[in-house]
């Protein structure tokens, strides 16, 4: 573990940020999120899972960045995180859901084996029984039950995101894409039969950068 991993400082920063987002995270959830961050930091030294190296910056740019999306997932039961990488947003959603939404199940898919190896290890060490990890291309993924929500964090252009994973979305489901600035050009290139239903601006505590959630659903009029 790096010498800069000050657990008390990290928990306080995370707790303060969550409070500013009006999220009431219990001590178990806070501790487990920092446990996840510790694992990410440890594996990152060898596997280069994220360009962010400083744990305090990880709290802001990874944990709090993901926690801002939680209100969109309060009542969701079956989630797919595409291109999950080091587990964002999937792992953060799973840790939160264990306490706050026990019925939620989170699947994560990535083509890079070292990343899914990390996700599998994190699932085991954190005791996340609500997580399923898939290695491979989302286009080839086949599941028994379609997903209520398919999400991603800076994964691909919206058209590719929808084209590659649309077969996995429930009829009344929706895509929720995490983006920085509003991707106006990407929205215009969405394939026929799909439409943006909401663009929700987000404010990440301690981060001076634009963040938006893009909600996409089937266009019933198409």
Backbone as CSV, one residue per row, in Angstrom:
resi,resn,N_x,N_y,N_z,CA_x,CA_y,CA_z,C_x,C_y,C_z
1,UNK,0.846,-1.198,0.000,0.000,0.000,0.000,0.882,1.248,0.000
2,UNK,0.483,2.236,-0.707,1.282,3.453,-0.761,1.204,4.199,0.571
3,UNK,2.264,4.968,0.867,2.301,5.695,2.135,1.242,6.789,2.178
4,UNK,0.714,7.185,0.995,-0.278,8.254,0.966,-1.689,7.744,1.263
5,UNK,-1.813,6.439,1.530,-3.141,5.888,1.792,-3.507,6.090,3.268
6,UNK,-4.022,7.271,3.547,-4.426,7.639,4.900,-5.912,7.326,5.048
7,UNK,-6.212,6.188,5.644,-7.583,5.677,5.670,-8.549,6.639,6.362
8,UNK,-8.138,7.218,7.474,-9.015,8.126,8.206,-9.352,9.350,7.359
9,UNK,-8.335,9.904,6.699,-8.549,11.069,5.839,-9.467,10.723,4.664
10,UNK,-9.255,9.549,4.088,-10.057,9.143,2.943,-11.524,8.949,3.326
11,UNK,-11.769,8.324,4.463,-13.139,8.107,4.915,-13.824,9.446,5.204
12,UNK,-13.092,10.365,5.823,-13.686,11.678,6.113,-14.040,12.419,4.829
13,UNK,-13.135,12.408,3.860,-13.396,13.077,2.585,-14.597,12.448,1.894
14,UNK,-14.663,11.124,1.925,-15.784,10.418,1.309,-17.093,10.715,2.033
15,UNK,-17.055,10.681,3.360,-18.245,10.942,4.156,-18.759,12.361,3.949
16,UNK,-17.844,13.334,3.968,-18.232,14.735,3.766,-18.839,14.927,2.377
17,UNK,-18.225,14.297,1.375,-18.739,14.417,0.018,-20.116,13.800,-0.126
18,UNK,-20.294,12.637,0.484,-21.599,11.974,0.427,-22.665,12.827,1.106
19,UNK,-22.315,13.432,2.231,-23.263,14.291,2.942,-23.675,15.476,2.081
20,UNK,-22.719,16.053,1.357,-23.035,17.189,0.497,-23.940,16.772,-0.663
21,UNK,-23.948,15.476,-0.970,-24.838,14.945,-2.017,-26.179,14.481,-1.432
22,UNK,-26.372,14.734,-0.133,-27.582,14.290,0.571,-27.728,12.779,0.570
23,UNK,-26.595,12.083,0.620,-26.593,10.629,0.709,-26.216,10.226,2.127
24,UNK,-27.024,9.390,2.727,-26.754,8.916,4.076,-26.103,7.529,3.993
25,UNK,-24.784,7.506,3.947,-24.069,6.239,3.867,-23.661,5.791,5.263
26,UNK,-23.987,4.546,5.617,-23.634,4.070,6.948,-22.142,3.726,7.010
27,UNK,-21.672,3.457,8.222,-20.240,3.225,8.440,-19.741,2.012,7.654
28,UNK,-20.568,0.981,7.561,-20.176,-0.228,6.830,-19.929,0.085,5.360
29,UNK,-20.823,0.861,4.750,-20.675,1.216,3.343,-19.441,2.078,3.121
30,UNK,-19.219,3.050,3.985,-18.033,3.901,3.874,-16.752,3.074,3.976
31,UNK,-16.707,2.181,4.941,-15.527,1.338,5.134,-15.297,0.445,3.907
32,UNK,-16.367,-0.119,3.387,-16.233,-1.038,2.250,-15.812,-0.299,0.981
33,UNK,-16.283,0.928,0.814,-15.853,1.721,-0.341,-14.356,2.017,-0.266
34,UNK,-13.860,2.285,0.923,-12.428,2.534,1.081,-11.644,1.222,0.933
35,UNK,-12.229,0.102,1.381,-11.603,-1.207,1.138,-11.442,-1.439,-0.367
36,UNK,-12.479,-1.105,-1.125,-12.410,-1.227,-2.587,-11.310,-0.332,-3.147
37,UNK,-11.241,0.885,-2.638,-10.212,1.815,-3.104,-8.814,1.285,-2.785
38,UNK,-8.659,0.657,-1.630,-7.367,0.074,-1.259,-6.975,-1.027,-2.234
39,UNK,-7.934,-1.865,-2.600,-7.665,-2.914,-3.581,-7.308,-2.331,-4.943
40,UNK,-8.045,-1.310,-5.344,-7.792,-0.664,-6.630,-6.390,-0.061,-6.650
41,UNK,-5.998,0.566,-5.551,-4.669,1.158,-5.447,-3.586,0.086,-5.524
42,UNK,-3.807,-1.010,-4.822,-2.829,-2.105,-4.795,-2.654,-2.729,-6.181
43,UNK,-3.765,-3.057,-6.830,-3.700,-3.685,-8.150,-3.220,-2.706,-9.213
44,UNK,-3.507,-1.442,-9.018,-3.153,-0.437,-10.013,-1.639,-0.307,-10.173
45,UNK,-0.913,-0.632,-9.125,0.543,-0.549,-9.188,1.118,-1.530,-10.203
46,UNK,0.386,-2.602,-10.477,0.865,-3.642,-11.398,0.081,-3.655,-12.704
47,UNK,-1.229,-3.463,-12.613,-2.095,-3.682,-13.769,-2.582,-2.401,-14.458
48,UNK,-2.245,-1.241,-13.921,-2.604,0.026,-14.560,-4.100,0.102,-14.873
49,UNK,-4.922,-0.020,-13.833,-6.375,-0.020,-13.998,-6.943,1.380,-14.131
50,UNK,-6.221,2.377,-13.615,-6.690,3.762,-13.685,-5.495,4.698,-13.745
51,UNK,-5.660,5.805,-14.470,-4.584,6.786,-14.577,-4.445,7.606,-13.304
52,UNK,-5.475,7.605,-12.472,-5.438,8.346,-11.200,-4.684,7.502,-10.177
53,UNK,-3.618,8.050,-9.638,-2.755,7.284,-8.739,-2.929,7.645,-7.268
54,UNK,-3.261,8.899,-7.013,-3.360,9.366,-5.626,-4.700,8.951,-5.023
55,UNK,-4.685,8.227,-3.895,-5.942,7.743,-3.305,-6.940,8.852,-2.976
56,UNK,-6.451,10.009,-2.527,-7.370,11.097,-2.211,-8.068,11.595,-3.483
57,UNK,-7.322,11.674,-4.570,-7.938,12.038,-5.842,-8.914,10.961,-6.314
58,UNK,-8.594,9.703,-6.012,-9.498,8.600,-6.365,-10.847,8.737,-5.656
59,UNK,-10.806,9.201,-4.413,-12.062,9.399,-3.678,-12.968,10.348,-4.440
60,UNK,-12.380,11.463,-4.907,-13.170,12.453,-5.635,-13.518,11.991,-7.039
61,UNK,-12.505,11.586,-7.805,-12.698,11.320,-9.228,-13.334,9.970,-9.524
62,UNK,-13.293,9.056,-8.569,-13.890,7.744,-8.784,-15.103,7.497,-7.881
63,UNK,-14.891,7.574,-6.556,-15.986,7.237,-5.639,-17.090,8.289,-5.658
64,UNK,-16.748,9.543,-5.389,-17.780,10.582,-5.352,-18.384,10.810,-6.739
65,UNK,-17.557,10.714,-7.773,-18.059,10.842,-9.136,-19.163,9.819,-9.395
66,UNK,-18.972,8.609,-8.897,-19.981,7.560,-9.083,-21.159,7.738,-8.136
67,UNK,-20.890,8.149,-6.911,-21.984,8.315,-5.951,-23.001,9.367,-6.398
68,UNK,-22.562,10.320,-7.221,-23.512,11.337,-7.691,-24.632,10.733,-8.541
69,UNK,-24.418,9.547,-9.100,-25.434,8.948,-9.977,-26.444,8.106,-9.204
70,UNK,-26.221,7.889,-7.913,-27.057,6.953,-7.148,-28.561,7.226,-7.237
71,UNK,-29.035,8.480,-7.177,-30.482,8.693,-7.244,-31.140,8.072,-8.477
72,UNK,-30.390,7.910,-9.553,-30.943,7.292,-10.765,-31.083,5.781,-10.626
73,UNK,-30.517,5.219,-9.544,-30.501,3.766,-9.370,-31.236,3.303,-8.114
74,UNK,-31.934,4.210,-7.448,-32.558,3.865,-6.172,-33.514,2.679,-6.262
75,UNK,-34.243,2.561,-7.359,-35.271,1.525,-7.446,-34.998,0.521,-8.558
76,UNK,-33.762,0.454,-8.996,-33.374,-0.465,-10.071,-33.009,-1.823,-9.477
77,UNK,-33.328,-2.895,-10.193,-33.075,-4.239,-9.669,-31.976,-4.996,-10.403
78,UNK,-31.819,-4.750,-11.714,-30.898,-5.560,-12.511,-30.094,-4.649,-13.435
79,UNK,-28.784,-4.510,-13.151,-27.940,-3.520,-13.826,-26.782,-4.208,-14.541
80,UNK,-26.470,-3.709,-15.733,-25.255,-4.126,-16.439,-24.349,-2.918,-16.598
81,UNK,-23.090,-3.061,-16.169,-22.070,-2.023,-16.351,-21.160,-2.482,-17.489
82,UNK,-21.189,-1.758,-18.603,-20.441,-2.137,-19.804,-19.085,-1.443,-19.819
83,UNK,-18.039,-2.214,-20.113,-16.693,-1.642,-20.086,-16.314,-1.213,-18.687
84,UNK,-16.547,-2.077,-17.736,-16.453,-1.701,-16.322,-15.032,-1.348,-15.886
85,UNK,-14.030,-1.859,-16.581,-12.647,-1.505,-16.229,-12.301,-1.907,-14.815
86,UNK,-11.947,-0.923,-14.006,-11.617,-1.193,-12.606,-12.824,-1.253,-11.684
87,UNK,-14.028,-1.205,-12.276,-15.233,-1.372,-11.465,-16.067,-0.134,-11.273
88,UNK,-15.949,0.792,-12.203,-16.708,2.033,-12.092,-17.664,2.182,-13.263
89,UNK,-18.950,2.311,-12.988,-19.554,2.512,-11.661,-19.963,1.231,-10.927
90,UNK,-19.791,0.055,-11.563,-20.394,-1.171,-11.047,-20.074,-1.530,-9.613
91,UNK,-18.783,-1.487,-9.239,-18.407,-1.881,-7.883,-18.977,-0.930,-6.834
92,UNK,-18.961,0.352,-7.139,-19.510,1.326,-6.190,-21.016,1.106,-6.016
93,UNK,-21.715,0.856,-7.113,-23.154,0.557,-7.038,-23.397,-0.690,-6.200
94,UNK,-22.570,-1.711,-6.407,-22.758,-2.973,-5.693,-22.538,-2.813,-4.192
95,UNK,-21.502,-2.064,-3.820,-21.218,-1.845,-2.400,-22.356,-1.068,-1.746
96,UNK,-22.820,-0.028,-2.414,-23.950,0.748,-1.879,-25.199,-0.111,-1.775
97,UNK,-25.461,-0.913,-2.800,-26.706,-1.685,-2.861,-26.788,-2.754,-1.776
98,UNK,-25.659,-3.272,-1.335,-25.707,-4.313,-0.304,-26.442,-3.842,0.944
99,UNK,-26.295,-2.556,1.260,-26.971,-2.010,2.435,-28.300,-1.340,2.096
100,UNK,-28.356,-0.666,0.958,-29.494,0.206,0.666,-30.497,-0.357,-0.341
101,UNK,-30.085,-1.299,-1.166,-30.979,-1.886,-2.165,-30.603,-3.349,-2.351
102,UNK,-30.872,-4.207,-1.342,-30.406,-5.592,-1.361,-30.925,-6.415,-2.537
103,UNK,-31.998,-5.977,-3.168,-32.539,-6.725,-4.300,-31.770,-6.458,-5.598
104,UNK,-30.934,-5.436,-5.612,-30.216,-5.082,-6.833,-29.122,-6.102,-7.134
105,UNK,-29.006,-6.438,-8.425,-27.942,-7.287,-8.912,-27.165,-6.516,-9.972
106,UNK,-25.839,-6.582,-9.898,-24.988,-5.832,-10.817,-24.096,-6.790,-11.576
107,UNK,-24.191,-6.752,-12.898,-23.279,-7.500,-13.754,-22.292,-6.517,-14.365
108,UNK,-21.055,-6.971,-14.527,-20.022,-6.138,-15.131,-19.349,-6.912,-16.244
109,UNK,-19.107,-6.252,-17.367,-18.470,-6.901,-18.499,-17.322,-6.046,-19.011
110,UNK,-16.206,-6.700,-19.325,-15.060,-6.014,-19.908,-14.303,-7.030,-20.763
111,UNK,-13.663,-6.532,-21.819,-12.935,-7.426,-22.710,-11.536,-7.755,-22.189
112,UNK,-11.030,-6.955,-21.250,-9.641,-7.101,-20.792,-9.590,-8.027,-19.581
113,UNK,-8.887,-9.150,-19.733,-8.889,-10.169,-18.688,-8.315,-9.673,-17.365
114,UNK,-7.256,-8.850,-17.411,-6.655,-8.387,-16.154,-7.643,-7.526,-15.359
115,UNK,-8.528,-6.832,-16.077,-9.522,-6.012,-15.396,-10.609,-6.879,-14.764
116,UNK,-11.071,-7.887,-15.486,-12.100,-8.760,-14.900,-11.501,-9.652,-13.803
117,UNK,-10.199,-9.935,-13.897,-9.543,-10.656,-12.801,-9.572,-9.823,-11.532
118,UNK,-9.311,-8.525,-11.675,-9.400,-7.628,-10.520,-10.830,-7.577,-9.983
119,UNK,-11.808,-7.438,-10.876,-13.205,-7.372,-10.444,-13.616,-8.637,-9.698
120,UNK,-13.159,-9.781,-10.190,-13.483,-11.055,-9.538,-12.844,-11.129,-8.152
121,UNK,-11.600,-10.663,-8.040,-10.922,-10.655,-6.742,-11.600,-9.686,-5.784
122,UNK,-11.963,-8.502,-6.282,-12.632,-7.518,-5.430,-13.981,-8.053,-4.957
123,UNK,-14.705,-8.702,-5.841,-15.984,-9.310,-5.460,-15.790,-10.272,-4.292
124,UNK,-14.762,-11.115,-4.378,-14.507,-12.103,-3.332,-14.071,-11.444,-2.027
125,UNK,-13.112,-10.522,-2.102,-12.566,-9.913,-0.885,-13.570,-9.009,-0.186
126,UNK,-14.469,-8.394,-0.961,-15.460,-7.492,-0.375,-16.773,-8.202,-0.053
127,UNK,-16.866,-9.477,-0.372,-18.065,-10.245,-0.066,-19.299,-9.774,-0.815
128,UNK,-19.118,-9.417,-2.081,-20.217,-8.858,-2.872,-20.973,-9.980,-3.585
129,UNK,-21.965,-10.506,-2.902,-22.753,-11.608,-3.470,-23.719,-11.131,-4.546
130,UNK,-23.833,-9.822,-4.730,-24.756,-9.268,-5.726,-24.069,-8.959,-7.059
131,UNK,-22.836,-9.446,-7.239,-22.038,-9.114,-8.418,-21.796,-10.340,-9.289
132,UNK,-21.899,-10.144,-10.615,-21.495,-11.137,-11.602,-20.520,-10.475,-12.571
133,UNK,-19.412,-11.156,-12.866,-18.386,-10.605,-13.741,-18.300,-11.430,-15.019
134,UNK,-18.312,-10.743,-16.162,-18.190,-11.399,-17.463,-16.943,-10.878,-18.173
135,UNK,-16.192,-11.783,-18.801,-15.058,-11.393,-19.634,-15.440,-11.600,-21.099
136,UNK,-15.317,-10.546,-21.904,-15.647,-10.677,-23.309,-16.309,-9.425,-23.847
137,UNK,-16.734,-9.501,-25.089,-17.377,-8.363,-25.744,-18.863,-8.346,-25.398
138,UNK,-19.386,-7.178,-25.120,-20.800,-7.086,-24.739,-21.704,-7.524,-25.884
139,UNK,-21.254,-7.364,-27.135,-22.065,-7.786,-28.282,-22.354,-9.282,-28.245
140,UNK,-21.432,-10.039,-27.653,-21.568,-11.494,-27.623,-22.189,-12.002,-26.324
141,UNK,-22.468,-11.104,-25.405,-23.001,-11.512,-24.107,-24.436,-11.989,-24.241
142,UNK,-24.724,-13.103,-23.595,-26.067,-13.677,-23.607,-26.478,-13.927,-22.160
143,UNK,-27.617,-13.396,-21.754,-28.078,-13.547,-20.374,-29.513,-14.060,-20.350
144,UNK,-29.876,-14.695,-19.250,-31.225,-15.255,-19.136,-32.274,-14.178,-18.922
145,UNK,-31.880,-13.122,-18.214,-32.820,-12.050,-17.888,-32.286,-10.712,-18.378
146,UNK,-33.054,-9.987,-19.189,-32.590,-8.676,-19.667,-32.479,-7.689,-18.505
147,UNK,-31.745,-6.610,-18.748,-31.422,-5.658,-17.691,-32.383,-4.472,-17.674
148,UNK,-32.712,-4.016,-16.459,-33.524,-2.799,-16.285,-32.745,-1.580,-16.754
149,UNK,-31.451,-1.567,-16.394,-30.576,-0.458,-16.744,-29.246,-1.004,-17.251
150,UNK,-28.764,-0.426,-18.340,-27.407,-0.685,-18.804,-26.664,0.635,-18.710
151,UNK,-25.546,0.616,-18.004,-24.821,1.856,-17.741,-23.376,1.745,-18.194
152,UNK,-22.715,2.878,-18.289,-21.295,2.901,-18.620,-20.719,4.234,-18.185
153,UNK,-19.421,4.247,-18.001,-18.710,5.466,-17.617,-17.637,5.743,-18.660
154,UNK,-17.926,6.701,-19.526,-16.976,7.066,-20.588,-16.519,5.842,-21.366
155,UNK,-17.472,4.985,-21.717,-17.145,3.711,-22.378,-16.945,3.860,-23.880
156,UNK,-17.899,4.460,-24.549,-17.850,4.551,-26.009,-18.824,5.626,-26.460
157,UNK,-18.821,5.905,-27.750,-19.833,6.798,-28.295,-21.212,6.193,-28.042
158,UNK,-22.189,7.060,-27.821,-23.538,6.597,-27.473,-24.109,5.630,-28.510
159,UNK,-23.903,5.903,-29.793,-24.436,5.012,-30.833,-23.859,3.610,-30.694
160,UNK,-22.547,3.500,-30.438,-21.929,2.187,-30.254,-22.436,1.515,-28.983
161,UNK,-22.543,2.295,-27.931,-23.051,1.784,-26.655,-24.424,1.138,-26.848
162,UNK,-25.301,1.815,-27.546,-26.657,1.314,-27.787,-26.643,0.131,-28.758
163,UNK,-25.902,0.248,-29.850,-25.874,-0.828,-30.842,-25.286,-2.120,-30.289
164,UNK,-24.239,-1.991,-29.508,-23.550,-3.169,-29.001,-24.307,-3.886,-27.884
165,UNK,-25.070,-3.138,-27.087,-25.690,-3.765,-25.910,-27.212,-3.678,-25.886
166,UNK,-27.819,-3.125,-26.948,-29.278,-2.987,-26.963,-30.031,-4.296,-26.840
167,UNK,-29.425,-5.400,-27.285,-30.100,-6.704,-27.210,-30.246,-7.205,-25.775
168,UNK,-29.550,-6.569,-24.849,-29.575,-7.000,-23.452,-30.530,-6.176,-22.587
169,UNK,-31.127,-5.141,-23.174,-31.973,-4.230,-22.408,-33.427,-4.705,-22.411
170,UNK,-34.047,-4.686,-21.234,-35.469,-5.033,-21.134,-36.300,-4.057,-21.964
171,UNK,-37.482,-4.481,-22.361,-38.317,-3.681,-23.256,-38.566,-2.285,-22.712
172,UNK,-38.817,-2.180,-21.424,-39.052,-0.880,-20.802,-37.819,-0.364,-20.065
173,UNK,-36.667,-0.952,-20.358,-35.432,-0.538,-19.696,-34.859,0.731,-20.293
174,UNK,-33.732,1.164,-19.743,-33.103,2.385,-20.231,-31.589,2.311,-20.073
175,UNK,-30.915,3.015,-20.960,-29.486,3.223,-20.841,-29.253,4.458,-19.973
176,UNK,-28.232,4.394,-19.120,-27.802,5.573,-18.363,-26.299,5.695,-18.557
177,UNK,-25.900,6.641,-19.400,-24.488,6.820,-19.721,-23.905,7.972,-18.924
178,UNK,-22.750,7.736,-18.296,-22.032,8.780,-17.581,-21.111,9.491,-18.564
179,UNK,-21.306,10.791,-18.699,-20.502,11.585,-19.620,-19.997,12.836,-18.920
180,UNK,-19.021,13.500,-19.546,-18.543,14.784,-19.043,-19.447,15.890,-19.559
181,UNK,-19.023,16.555,-20.593,-19.873,17.552,-21.232,-21.009,16.859,-21.988
182,UNK,-22.080,17.588,-22.255,-23.199,17.021,-23.010,-22.702,16.644,-24.411
183,UNK,-22.799,15.376,-24.790,-22.276,14.927,-26.083,-23.275,15.186,-27.211
184,UNK,-23.395,16.437,-27.595,-24.429,16.840,-28.557,-24.315,16.064,-29.860
185,UNK,-23.096,15.972,-30.399,-22.919,15.267,-31.667,-23.255,13.788,-31.552
186,UNK,-22.870,13.170,-30.437,-23.175,11.755,-30.238,-24.684,11.529,-30.192
187,UNK,-25.394,12.433,-29.560,-26.853,12.298,-29.461,-27.498,12.333,-30.840
188,UNK,-26.983,13.192,-31.714,-27.554,13.283,-33.067,-27.290,12.017,-33.873
189,UNK,-26.285,11.241,-33.473,-25.945,10.028,-34.225,-26.563,8.766,-33.640
190,UNK,-27.446,8.904,-32.661,-28.122,7.726,-32.109,-28.876,6.987,-33.216
191,UNK,-28.875,5.649,-33.177,-29.578,4.894,-34.214,-31.087,5.072,-34.122
192,UNK,-31.765,4.832,-35.229,-33.225,4.922,-35.255,-33.823,3.968,-34.236
193,UNK,-34.912,4.413,-33.620,-35.577,3.575,-32.630,-35.171,3.866,-31.201
194,UNK,-34.244,4.819,-31.025,-33.788,5.182,-29.687,-33.851,6.690,-29.526
195,UNK,-34.090,7.147,-28.294,-34.162,8.586,-28.045,-33.640,8.921,-26.656
196,UNK,-33.114,10.117,-26.538,-32.701,10.627,-25.224,-33.944,11.109,-24.496
197,UNK,-34.166,10.598,-23.295,-35.341,10.976,-22.513,-35.017,12.001,-21.430
198,UNK,-33.726,12.098,-21.072,-33.337,13.070,-20.042,-31.836,13.297,-20.103
199,UNK,-31.432,14.525,-19.855,-30.021,14.865,-19.643,-29.937,15.502,-18.266
200,UNK,-29.261,14.841,-17.359,-29.236,15.292,-15.964,-27.844,15.800,-15.587
201,UNK,-27.700,17.092,-15.304,-26.389,17.606,-14.869,-26.069,17.131,-13.455
202,UNK,-24.793,16.881,-13.207,-24.332,16.420,-11.906,-23.244,17.352,-11.394
203,UNK,-23.139,17.464,-10.084,-22.062,18.238,-9.477,-21.318,17.336,-8.509
204,UNK,-20.094,17.010,-8.845,-19.283,16.137,-8.005,-18.561,16.976,-6.956
205,UNK,-18.735,16.679,-5.669,-18.047,17.444,-4.626,-16.530,17.439,-4.831
206,UNK,-15.932,18.616,-4.845,-14.489,18.730,-4.967,-13.961,18.640,-6.384
207,UNK,-14.854,18.546,-7.368,-14.415,18.413,-8.756,-15.009,19.530,-9.604
208,UNK,-14.132,20.326,-10.184,-14.591,21.421,-11.046,-14.560,20.960,-12.494
209,UNK,-15.516,20.137,-12.848,-15.615,19.610,-14.208,-17.063,19.241,-14.469
210,UNK,-17.462,19.357,-15.728,-18.845,19.030,-16.080,-19.079,17.526,-16.017
211,UNK,-20.233,17.150,-15.511,-20.659,15.761,-15.496,-22.149,15.720,-15.841
212,UNK,-22.528,14.767,-16.667,-23.938,14.608,-17.041,-24.299,13.131,-17.141
213,UNK,-25.539,12.834,-16.802,-26.108,11.525,-17.095,-26.998,11.664,-18.315
214,UNK,-26.816,10.743,-19.270,-27.636,10.728,-20.476,-28.533,9.502,-20.411
215,UNK,-29.840,9.727,-20.361,-30.819,8.646,-20.296,-31.336,8.363,-21.709
216,UNK,-31.312,7.120,-22.126,-31.742,6.721,-23.463,-32.709,5.546,-23.341
217,UNK,-33.793,5.613,-24.092,-34.781,4.527,-24.083,-35.262,4.275,-25.511
218,UNK,-35.968,3.189,-25.690,-36.557,2.919,-26.994,-37.607,3.972,-27.325
219,UNK,-37.625,4.370,-28.584,-38.609,5.332,-29.061,-39.849,4.559,-29.500
220,UNK,-40.874,4.566,-28.657,-42.074,3.780,-28.923,-42.822,4.273,-30.153
221,UNK,-42.530,5.497,-30.591,-43.218,6.042,-31.763,-42.504,5.690,-33.063
222,UNK,-41.292,5.148,-32.922,-40.503,4.856,-34.122,-41.087,3.649,-34.874
